[in-house]
Amino acid sequence: MVNNGCLCCTVRGDLVKMLLELVKKKRDKFDHIVIETTGLAKPGPVIETICSDELVSRYVKLDGVVTMVDSKHVLQHLDEVKPRFVVNEAVEQVAYADRIILNKIDLVSEDELKGLTMRIKHINGMAPIKLAKYGSVDMDFVLGVGGYDLERIDSEVHIDNSCSSMHQHGTAQEHHQRHHHDHVHDSAVSSVSIVFEGMLDLDEVDDWLERLIEEKGDDLYRMKGVLSVTGSDQRYIFQGVHSLLDGCPGKTWGPDEKRINKLVFIGRNLDETALRKGFKGCLA
Ligand SMILES: Nc1nc2c(ncn2[C@@H]2O[C@H](COP(=O)(O)OP(=O)(O)OP(=O)(O)O)[C@@H](O)[C@H]2O)c(=O)[nH]1
C-alpha cells in the first residue's frame, strides 16, 4: 500500500519507491505486481511511471490495464460533467483499459447492459469486455494481458468497429440507440478504428504518426496497429501511449492472406476524418 493509499499523479514518487523496493528486495517472491488504484485515480500518470520512468522501466514491464466497471452505477460517473480542463476519471479509466470487466450484471436489465456495452465500446473500441458477477473472471483475462507487448498485438489486435461512427454494420435499432445515446451525453473521449486492405509506405507512416504525436500527443491515450507495408513480407506492429511509440516487424503474411491494416486510436477530441485522411495519405 502506498503511503496515503491513493495512487494519483501526486504520489508517483511513492509508487516508484515502492516498485523499486519490491523488485530489489523481494524479486524472487512474486511473478506479477497488481496495482489497485482508487476509483478516482487517473490511469495516465501510473502508466507513464511504469513505461517511462528510467529506473522502474528497467525492472518492471507494464502488462496491461484492467478496468472493473460497476454496471449498476457507472453511467452516473461517465455522465458526470466536470469543470473545464478537469478529466472525468471514469471515462479515462475505460479509455486506457486493455481489458474491461463489466461487473454486477445481475443488477441491470439486458437492455441497460446492451446500452452500457455500446457506451463503453464508443469510448474504447479496443479492449475485450467480459461480463461478470461478483468479479468472477478467469485469471487469464486479467494477468498476462500483453497490452503493451508488440508480439501479442500482432496476433491479438482487437478492433471493435461496432461503435465507430463510420461503421457499416449493425442493426438499424443499434444505430438509433447509438445516435440517441451520443446525442444525450456524448463524450469527448472516443475510439477511432481503421480497417483497410492495402499497402502502406512505412516512411510515410512514420512521418504521419510522428506528426500526430507532436500535434495531439496529450490527447492520444492509446494507439495500436498492425500494418501491411511495401517491401516487407512481415506485418509492421506499433503501439503507443501519448507520445511514447513503439514499433517493430511482426509475423509474416501468409501467401494467400489478405493484407489488411488494422489501427485503433483512443483519445480526446479525435478528428476521425483527419485520421482517416492521414492514413490514406500513407497508402503506397
Ligand atoms: N449484486 C452484486 N453485488 C456485488 C457484485 N460484485 C460485488 N458486489 C457487492 O458490492 C459491494 C462492494 O461493492 P464495491 O463498492 O463495488 O466494492 P469495491 O470495489 O471493493 O469498493 P471500492 O474499492 O471502495 O470502490 C459488496 O457488498 C459486494 O458483495 C455483483 O456482481 N453483484
The ligand as a MOL file (V3000), in Angstrom:
LIG
                    3D

  0  0  0     0  0            999 V3000
M  V30 BEGIN CTAB
M  V30 COUNTS 32 34 0 0 0
M  V30 BEGIN ATOM
M  V30 1 N -25.2570 -7.9940 -6.6560 0
M  V30 2 C -23.9410 -7.9220 -6.8010 0
M  V30 3 N -23.1960 -7.3850 -5.8070 0
M  V30 4 C -21.8560 -7.3180 -5.9660 0
M  V30 5 C -21.2200 -7.7990 -7.1360 0
M  V30 6 N -19.8880 -7.5870 -7.0120 0
M  V30 7 C -19.7110 -7.0040 -5.8030 0
M  V30 8 N -20.8750 -6.8420 -5.1740 0
M  V30 9 C -21.0960 -6.2700 -3.8420 0
M  V30 10 O -20.8280 -4.8820 -3.8690 0
M  V30 11 C -20.3090 -4.4510 -2.6150 0
M  V30 12 C -18.9860 -3.6970 -2.7730 0
M  V30 13 O -19.0070 -3.0240 -3.9260 0
M  V30 14 P -17.9220 -2.0540 -4.4260 0
M  V30 15 O -18.0440 -0.7770 -3.7510 0
M  V30 16 O -18.0420 -2.0770 -5.8980 0
M  V30 17 O -16.5710 -2.7750 -3.9530 0
M  V30 18 P -15.1110 -2.2670 -4.0480 0
M  V30 19 O -14.7080 -2.1970 -5.4660 0
M  V30 20 O -14.3060 -3.1340 -3.1670 0
M  V30 21 O -15.1160 -0.8190 -3.4610 0
M  V30 22 P -14.0770 0.3310 -3.7450 0
M  V30 23 O -12.7620 -0.3330 -3.9820 0
M  V30 24 O -14.1250 1.1380 -2.5000 0
M  V30 25 O -14.5960 1.0430 -4.9520 0
M  V30 26 C -20.1380 -5.6860 -1.7830 0
M  V30 27 O -21.2340 -5.7820 -0.9140 0
M  V30 28 C -20.1730 -6.8210 -2.8000 0
M  V30 29 O -20.6500 -8.0070 -2.2770 0
M  V30 30 C -22.0490 -8.3650 -8.1770 0
M  V30 31 O -21.6010 -8.7720 -9.2470 0
M  V30 32 N -23.3900 -8.3780 -7.9470 0
M  V30 END ATOM
M  V30 BEGIN BOND
M  V30 1 1 1 2
M  V30 2 2 2 3
M  V30 3 1 2 32
M  V30 4 1 3 4
M  V30 5 2 4 5
M  V30 6 1 4 8
M  V30 7 1 5 6
M  V30 8 1 5 30
M  V30 9 2 6 7
M  V30 10 1 7 8
M  V30 11 1 8 9
M  V30 12 1 9 10
M  V30 13 1 9 28
M  V30 14 1 10 11
M  V30 15 1 11 12
M  V30 16 1 11 26
M  V30 17 1 12 13
M  V30 18 1 13 14
M  V30 19 2 14 15
M  V30 20 1 14 16
M  V30 21 1 14 17
M  V30 22 1 17 18
M  V30 23 2 18 19
M  V30 24 1 18 20
M  V30 25 1 18 21
M  V30 26 1 21 22
M  V30 27 2 22 23
M  V30 28 1 22 24
M  V30 29 1 22 25
M  V30 30 1 26 27
M  V30 31 1 26 28
M  V30 32 1 28 29
M  V30 33 2 30 31
M  V30 34 1 30 32
M  V30 END BOND
M  V30 END CTAB
M  END
